[in-house]
Amino acid sequence: MNKLTIALIFTTTILSTAVNAKPYNMRAGLWELRTSSDLLRLVPHIPADQMKNMEALAKEYGLEMPKIENGAAVTRTCITQEMAAQNTLPKFHQEALGCTSNKATRDGNRYKVNFTCDSAELKGDGSADGLITSPQSFSGSTQFKGQAQGATINEKADIAGKWVGASCGNVKPL
């Protein structure tokens, strides 16, 4: 259960983050990302020892477990000026999960992207769409259908991002 949960948390949080963040519209600096889903609402019911195992598993993938509060995963990430100036999606940690983005489209401030995951831990397809409301914020949703460690999943998540400030402090760029 713990590997399945960590895979789903990171899939919905990280992929939706990458999808929603059109860098040429983003301000460089520190961003706070909030991902909410039914799965994340279950996290308070996971025993502490299993949560520690999940944190250890996340570190194996080179990731840090996001802060989870009120059914939402809250993370902070740094977007450098170089990343913000690119005309492509930033590569967050989706490659570590065996996922790739494809068929990205944009119409004004609306965007949509499809992604595919094909690793031993995670297999399936998903999509994300949303609205870039300003250079300092975006909102959207993701859907993912597939298998995580052999268990069938159908997960939906809502995402919101906001620019926090120009300085990333001790948060490192991806």
C-alpha positions as CSV (number, residue, x, y, z in Angstrom):
1,M,0.0,0.0,0.0
2,N,2.7,2.5,0.8
3,K,4.5,2.2,-2.6
4,L,1.1,2.6,-4.3
5,T,0.3,5.7,-2.3
6,I,3.6,7.3,-2.8
7,A,3.5,6.6,-6.5
8,L,0.0,8.2,-6.8
9,I,0.9,11.2,-4.6
10,F,3.9,11.9,-6.7
11,T,2.2,11.2,-10.0
12,T,-0.7,13.6,-9.4
13,T,1.5,16.2,-7.7
14,I,4.6,16.3,-9.8
15,L,3.0,15.6,-13.2
16,S,0.3,18.1,-12.7
17,T,2.9,20.6,-11.6
18,A,4.9,20.1,-14.8
19,V,1.9,20.2,-17.0
20,N,0.4,23.4,-15.4
21,A,3.6,25.4,-15.4
22,K,4.1,26.9,-18.9
23,P,7.5,28.5,-18.2
24,Y,7.3,31.4,-20.6
25,N,4.3,32.7,-18.6
26,M,5.8,32.0,-15.2
27,R,7.8,34.4,-13.1
28,A,11.1,33.1,-12.0
29,G,11.4,32.5,-8.3
30,L,9.7,30.4,-5.6
31,W,6.4,28.8,-6.4
32,E,3.9,27.1,-4.0
33,L,1.9,24.2,-5.5
34,R,-1.2,22.8,-3.9
35,T,-2.6,19.5,-5.2
36,S,-5.8,18.1,-3.7
37,S,-7.4,14.7,-4.3
38,D,-9.5,11.9,-2.7
39,L,-6.3,9.9,-2.3
40,L,-4.6,12.7,-0.4
41,R,-7.5,12.9,2.0
42,L,-6.6,9.3,3.1
43,V,-3.1,10.2,4.1
44,P,-4.0,11.1,7.8
45,H,-5.2,7.5,8.2
46,I,-1.8,6.0,7.2
47,P,0.1,4.8,10.3
48,A,3.3,6.8,11.2
49,D,5.6,3.8,10.4
50,Q,4.1,3.4,6.9
51,M,4.6,7.2,6.4
52,K,8.3,6.9,7.3
53,N,8.6,4.0,4.8
54,M,6.9,6.2,2.1
55,E,9.4,9.0,2.9
56,A,12.3,6.6,2.5
57,L,10.8,5.4,-0.8
58,A,10.5,9.0,-2.0
59,K,14.2,9.6,-1.2
60,E,15.1,6.5,-3.3
61,Y,13.5,8.3,-6.3
62,G,15.4,11.5,-5.3
63,L,12.2,13.2,-4.1
64,E,11.1,14.7,-0.9
65,M,7.7,13.9,0.5
66,P,5.4,16.9,0.1
67,K,3.7,18.4,3.1
68,I,0.2,17.0,3.2
69,E,-2.5,19.0,5.0
70,N,-6.3,19.0,4.7
71,G,-6.4,16.6,1.8
72,A,-3.8,18.5,-0.2
73,A,-0.1,18.1,-0.9
74,V,1.8,21.4,-0.6
75,T,5.2,21.7,-2.2
76,R,7.5,24.5,-3.1
77,T,9.7,24.6,-6.1
78,C,12.2,27.0,-7.6
79,I,11.9,28.2,-11.2
80,T,15.2,29.8,-12.4
81,Q,15.2,32.7,-14.9
82,E,16.5,30.3,-17.5
83,M,13.7,27.9,-16.9
84,A,11.1,30.7,-17.1
85,A,12.5,31.9,-20.4
86,Q,12.2,28.6,-22.1
87,N,9.3,27.9,-24.4
88,T,8.9,24.3,-23.2
89,L,7.5,22.7,-20.0
90,P,10.0,22.3,-17.2
91,K,11.1,18.8,-16.5
92,F,10.2,18.2,-12.9
93,H,10.6,14.6,-11.6
94,Q,8.3,12.9,-14.0
95,E,11.1,11.1,-15.7
96,A,12.1,9.4,-12.4
97,L,8.6,8.0,-12.3
98,G,8.9,6.7,-15.9
99,C,6.4,9.3,-17.3
100,T,6.6,11.5,-20.4
101,S,4.5,14.4,-21.5
102,N,3.1,14.5,-25.0
103,K,0.5,16.2,-27.1
104,A,0.7,19.6,-25.3
105,T,-1.6,22.3,-26.7
106,R,-2.3,25.8,-25.7
107,D,-5.0,28.2,-26.7
108,G,-4.5,31.6,-25.2
109,N,-4.3,31.1,-21.4
110,R,-5.8,27.6,-21.6
111,Y,-3.6,24.5,-21.9
112,K,-3.9,20.8,-22.1
113,V,-1.3,18.0,-22.1
114,N,-1.4,14.2,-22.2
115,F,1.1,12.1,-20.4
116,T,2.1,8.4,-20.3
117,C,3.8,6.5,-17.5
118,D,5.5,3.2,-18.3
119,S,7.7,1.9,-15.5
120,A,7.7,-1.1,-13.2
121,E,5.9,1.0,-10.5
122,L,3.5,3.0,-12.6
123,K,1.8,2.3,-16.0
124,G,-1.0,4.3,-17.5
125,D,-2.2,7.4,-19.2
126,G,-3.3,10.8,-18.0
127,S,-4.2,14.3,-19.0
128,A,-4.0,17.7,-17.4
129,D,-5.7,20.9,-18.3
130,G,-6.1,24.3,-16.8
131,L,-5.9,28.0,-16.9
132,I,-3.0,30.3,-16.5
133,T,-4.6,33.2,-14.6
134,S,-1.5,35.4,-14.5
135,P,2.3,35.2,-14.5
136,Q,1.9,34.5,-10.8
137,S,-0.8,31.9,-10.7
138,F,-2.4,28.9,-12.4
139,S,-5.1,26.4,-11.7
140,G,-6.2,23.1,-13.3
141,S,-6.8,19.4,-12.9
142,T,-5.3,16.1,-13.8
143,Q,-6.7,12.7,-14.4
144,F,-4.8,9.4,-14.5
145,K,-5.9,5.9,-15.3
146,G,-3.7,2.9,-15.1
147,Q,-1.9,0.7,-12.6
148,A,0.4,1.4,-9.7
149,Q,2.3,-1.6,-8.6
150,G,-0.3,-3.8,-10.2
151,A,-3.3,-2.1,-8.5
152,T,-5.8,-0.4,-10.9
153,I,-6.2,3.3,-10.2
154,N,-8.4,6.1,-11.6
155,E,-7.3,9.3,-9.9
156,K,-8.3,12.9,-10.3
157,A,-6.6,15.9,-8.7
158,D,-7.1,19.6,-8.6
159,I,-4.0,21.8,-8.7
160,A,-3.3,25.5,-7.9
161,G,0.0,27.3,-8.1
162,K,1.1,30.7,-6.9
163,W,4.3,32.6,-7.1
164,V,5.7,33.3,-3.6
165,G,8.7,35.6,-4.4
166,A,11.7,36.3,-6.5
167,S,14.1,34.5,-4.0
168,C,14.1,30.8,-3.8
169,G,15.9,30.8,-0.5
170,N,17.2,27.3,0.2
171,V,14.8,25.7,-2.3
172,K,16.9,24.3,-5.1
173,P,15.9,24.5,-8.8
174,L,14.9,21.3,-10.4
